[in-house]
């Protein structure tokens, strides 16, 4: 196992118990500018997951390994809440195995022999998905914190705006001027980084 760059940066986490296969795939991905962290079986990967920062990038799992198969490793990743795309590699796969893996959330199932370019493309797709997930998670957390920090009056305006009420109606209900409502409305939009009542309603539906 190569842990020289075991950080939270995106990498191809390659798990295969055959050294020649690992070496060939490490070379393939490195020539395409992808960082690779390789593991000679399930246990090193699971230890890395338990003791290190969250895995980022994607996991490339060989199906046929001992003592734990790739499918069992995937189950363990899911059980531990590892939110990272998983691609299975197998020279012995069948439709039933692929369907079972995909139903459990695997990103893809690639049978050997595979085209190098096709595999690299799928890995890049998986890593792009992971990046997008992390971006959305960060944005969601930031907005959640901003939502929790709103003042009571800002919340009063927020819920009425999200319900589609006009400024005049909100002003009447809160016994304030329309200008005051406009100020609070603008403040809520800025804090939550939304641009419309529709975006605001969508955001509230997530929390």
N, C-alpha and C positions, 0 to 999 in steps of 0.2 A: 504493500500500500504506500502510495506517495502522498504525504501530508505536508510537504514543504510549503504549500500555499493554502493550507487549510484555514481559509477565512470565509467570511460571509459573501465574498464576491462570487459572481456567476461562474459556474464551471460545469463541464460534463462529468458527472460522477459515474465512472465506469466500473461496473461490478461483474467480474468474470473470473472463474477459478482456473482458467487456462492462460498461462503466462504468454505464449505466442500470440494469442488472440488479443490480450491486453496491449502488448507491444505494438501490434499492427494498428489497432484502433487509436492508441495514443499518438502514433505517428500521423495517422490520417487526420485526426482533429487538430493536432498542433500545426500541421501544414496549412490548415484553413484558419489559423489564428485563434483557435478556441483553447481556453484553459482546460486542462484535464486533471482530475484527481482519480486515481485508480485504486481499486480494492480487490484483493484476491479471494473474496468471498463475502458472505452475508454479515458475519460478525464484525469485521472491521468497519463496515458501513454503519451498522447499528450503534457501535461504540462511538463513532464519529458523531452520529446524530444525537446521542445521549450526552456527550461531553463537550461538544463544540458549538459554534454558532449555528443558526438555522441553515439548512442546505438551500442553496440558490442555484438556479440554472436548470438542469434536468438530470434525471437518473437514467442510466442505460443499463438494463438488467439482463443478464443471460438467464434463460429459463431453467436450464439443466445444471444445477449446482448442488453440492453437498456441503454441510448437512442440511441446509435450508435451500429450497428451490427459489427461483426468482419470484414465483407467485406468492410464496410464503413471505419473502422479504417485502413484497408490495403490501401484503396484509399488515405486516409489522409497521411499515411506514404510515399506512392509513391509521392504524390504531394509535400511533404516537403523534398524530396530527401533523405530519410532515406535508405541507402544502407545496409540492413540487411536481412538475410533470414527469411521468415515468414512461419510458419506451422499452418494450421487451424485444430481445433478440433471441431467436430460436431456430435451430436446424431441425427440430423435431416437432414443431408446432402443428396444431390442427385448428380447424374452425372453432370447435368447442372451447379450446383453451384461449383462443384469441377473444372470443365473445365474452368469456368469463372475466378476462383481464380488463377489457374495455368497460364492462358493466361495473367494475369496481373502481373506475375512474382513470384507468391507464390512458395515456395520451395516444399511444400507437403500439402496434405489434408488427415487427418486421422479421420476415423469415430469411434465413441464410439459404443460399448466397444472396447477397444484396449488392446493389450498385453503390459505390462509394459516394458519388454525388447525391444520390437520392437519400442516403442515410444522413449525410451532412445537412441536407436541406431540412429533413424532418427534425434533426437535433436543433437547428437554428430556429425552426418554428416553435419547438417546445420551449426553448430559452426565451424567445420573444414573448410567449404566453406568460411565462413566469415573471418577466419584467413588468408586463402590463398588470398582472395581478398585484404585484408589490406596489406599483404606482397607485392603483385604485385603493389598496389597503391604506397606504399612507395618507391619501387624500381624504378617505373616509374617516380615519382617526382624527385628522386635523379638524375636519368639519364637526365631528362629534364633540371634540373638546371646545370648539368655538360655540356650538349650540348650548353646551352645558354652562358656558360662561355668560350667556346673555342675561341682561337684567330682566326683572319681572315685566316692566313696561314694554321692553323690546319683545318679550315673549307674547304679550297681549297683542301687539301689532302683528307679529309673525304669524300667529295662528289665524288671524282674521284675513291677512293678505293671502295666505295659502288656501283659505276657503273661498277666495275669489271676490272678497268684498271690496267695494270702492273706497277710496280715501275718505270721502264725505261720510259714508256709512260708519266707517271705523271711528272717525272723529266724533260722530254723534254718540256712538256706543261708549266711548271712553271719556266723553265730555272734555275733549281737547280741540284745539284748532286743526284745520286741515294741514297747515304748515307744520305743526308739530308731528302729525302722522307722517308727512313726507320725510321729515328729518329722521324719524325712527325707522321708517321703511328703508331709506338709503343706508342707514347704519347697519341694519340687519343684513341687507344684500352684501355690503362690503365685508362684514365679519364672516359670513357663510360662503362668500365667493359664488354667489348666484346672480343671475341677471334678470330673472322674471319670476312672477308668481308661480308659474308652472314648474320651474326648476326648484323653487322653494317647496312646493307640495311634494315633488318627487323625493327631495332630500328628507323631508319629514317622514315619509313612508318607510324610509330605511332605518329609522331609529325608533 
